[in-house]
Amino acid sequence: MIIIVFLVVYYIYLLRTGQAQQLLKSIQNLGISGIVIGIIVQSIANILPVPGEFISIALMEIYGAFWGGVYTWIGGVLGALGALFLTKWIARPFFGKMAQPFLDKMDEFMQRNEIFGLLMLRFVPFVPYHFVNYAAGLMEVKLWNFTWTTGLGILPFTIALSSIYAGVRNGSLVWGILGVAIFLVLLGISWLVRRKKEVKEADKTAV
């Protein structure tokens, strides 16, 4: 949080001094190298337990709403994979035993509903993006299923973010409404999933 606050304050300072435009322009002039650096920075932000939206907005500011959204999506998938492998190689040997009861329940659920479960976890905005990555690294999740469900699952959020950015940045009411509508749909899915879970728990308690 300290790093994020520092970056936001520093970015506001650059905006006021006019240096932000020069900095963004210099990155854009790097061509392919700038794109690669941007994706790497986005990936690192998605590996660490910090919000990556600030980097996403910076990418959209440099490369536009569409291509900035594409690079954000690529960084999201690569960051998820990086978090998965780091958790599997580093955290699991140390914390795997402590989380074993939780992992046993999750493993049982994933074996029956791995693809559907991963997709729902990605679509539901109330489940933190980083938590899904770390939890998958502690469990035996198939790499291909994790990769494509991550790519598909974070796509609506990326489109919504790009649309809202385009609406605010370019003053486009249509894009802004589209972004908000997608967010509302995601929130609706989240509410339905949670409501269904609460009903099941209530039924078990009644029995």
URCOR-V415352 format. One record per residue. N is the residue number from 1. RES is the residue in one letter. PHI is phi in whole degrees, 0 to 359 (* if undefined). D_FIRST is the distance of its C-alpha to the first C-alpha in whole Angstrom. Layout:
BEGIN
{{N	RES	PHI	D_FIRST} {N	RES	PHI	D_FIRST}}
END
This chain:
BEGIN
{{1	M	*	0} {2	I	297	4} {3	I	297	5} {4	I	297	5} {5	V	300	6} {6	F	299	8} {7	L	296	10} {8	V	296	11} {9	V	298	12} {10	Y	295	14} {11	Y	294	15} {12	I	298	17} {13	Y	298	18} {14	L	296	20} {15	L	297	21} {16	R	291	23} {17	T	274	24} {18	G	83	25} {19	Q	281	24} {20	A	297	22} {21	Q	299	25} {22	Q	294	26} {23	L	295	23} {24	L	296	23} {25	K	294	27} {26	S	294	27} {27	I	292	25} {28	Q	298	27} {29	N	289	30} {30	L	288	30} {31	G	70	31} {32	I	299	30} {33	S	299	28} {34	G	296	26} {35	I	296	26} {36	V	298	25} {37	I	298	23} {38	G	299	21} {39	I	295	21} {40	I	297	20} {41	V	297	17} {42	Q	297	16} {43	S	296	18} {44	I	297	15} {45	A	297	12} {46	N	278	14} {47	I	284	15} {48	L	283	12} {49	P	282	10} {50	V	229	7} {51	P	297	9} {52	G	260	12} {53	E	295	13} {54	F	298	12} {55	I	294	14} {56	S	300	17} {57	I	295	17} {58	A	298	18} {59	L	297	20} {60	M	291	22} {61	E	293	22} {62	I	279	24} {63	Y	250	26} {64	G	94	27} {65	A	297	26} {66	F	288	28} {67	W	291	28} {68	G	299	24} {69	G	293	24} {70	V	297	26} {71	Y	292	24} {72	T	297	21} {73	W	296	23} {74	I	299	24} {75	G	297	20} {76	G	294	20} {77	V	292	23} {78	L	296	22} {79	G	294	19} {80	A	296	20} {81	L	295	23} {82	G	298	21} {83	A	295	19} {84	L	300	22} {85	F	289	24} {86	L	297	21} {87	T	295	21} {88	K	295	25} {89	W	274	26} {90	I	252	23} {91	A	284	22} {92	R	299	25} {93	P	299	27} {94	F	266	25} {95	F	248	24} {96	G	300	27} {97	K	292	29} {98	M	294	27} {99	A	262	26} {100	Q	302	30} {101	P	302	31} {102	F	295	28} {103	L	294	28} {104	D	298	32} {105	K	293	32} {106	M	293	29} {107	D	297	32} {108	E	297	35} {109	F	293	33} {110	M	292	32} {111	Q	296	36} {112	R	269	37} {113	N	225	35} {114	E	303	32} {115	I	294	32} {116	F	297	32} {117	G	296	30} {118	L	296	27} {119	L	296	28} {120	M	296	27} {121	L	296	24} {122	R	283	23} {123	F	286	25} {124	V	279	23} {125	P	295	20} {126	F	284	19} {127	V	266	19} {128	P	302	16} {129	Y	304	16} {130	H	292	15} {131	F	299	17} {132	V	298	20} {133	N	297	20} {134	Y	292	19} {135	A	296	22} {136	A	295	24} {137	G	291	24} {138	L	276	25} {139	M	250	28} {140	E	269	31} {141	V	255	30} {142	K	294	32} {143	L	299	30} {144	W	294	32} {145	N	297	32} {146	F	296	28} {147	T	293	28} {148	W	286	30} {149	T	290	28} {150	T	295	25} {151	G	301	26} {152	L	286	28} {153	G	290	26} {154	I	271	23} {155	L	297	25} {156	P	300	26} {157	F	296	22} {158	T	295	22} {159	I	297	25} {160	A	298	24} {161	L	297	21} {162	S	296	24} {163	S	294	26} {164	I	295	24} {165	Y	298	23} {166	A	299	27} {167	G	295	28} {168	V	285	25} {169	R	289	26} {170	N	257	29} {171	G	67	30} {172	S	264	32} {173	L	293	32} {174	V	297	33} {175	W	295	30} {176	G	297	28} {177	I	296	30} {178	L	299	30} {179	G	298	26} {180	V	296	26} {181	A	298	29} {182	I	296	27} {183	F	300	24} {184	L	296	27} {185	V	297	29} {186	L	297	26} {187	L	295	25} {188	G	296	29} {189	I	299	29} {190	S	300	26} {191	W	296	28} {192	L	297	31} {193	V	296	30} {194	R	293	28} {195	R	296	32} {196	K	297	34} {197	K	294	32} {198	E	296	32} {199	V	296	36} {200	K	298	37} {201	E	295	35} {202	A	295	37} {203	D	295	40} {204	K	294	40} {205	T	294	40} {206	A	295	43} {207	V	290	45}}
END
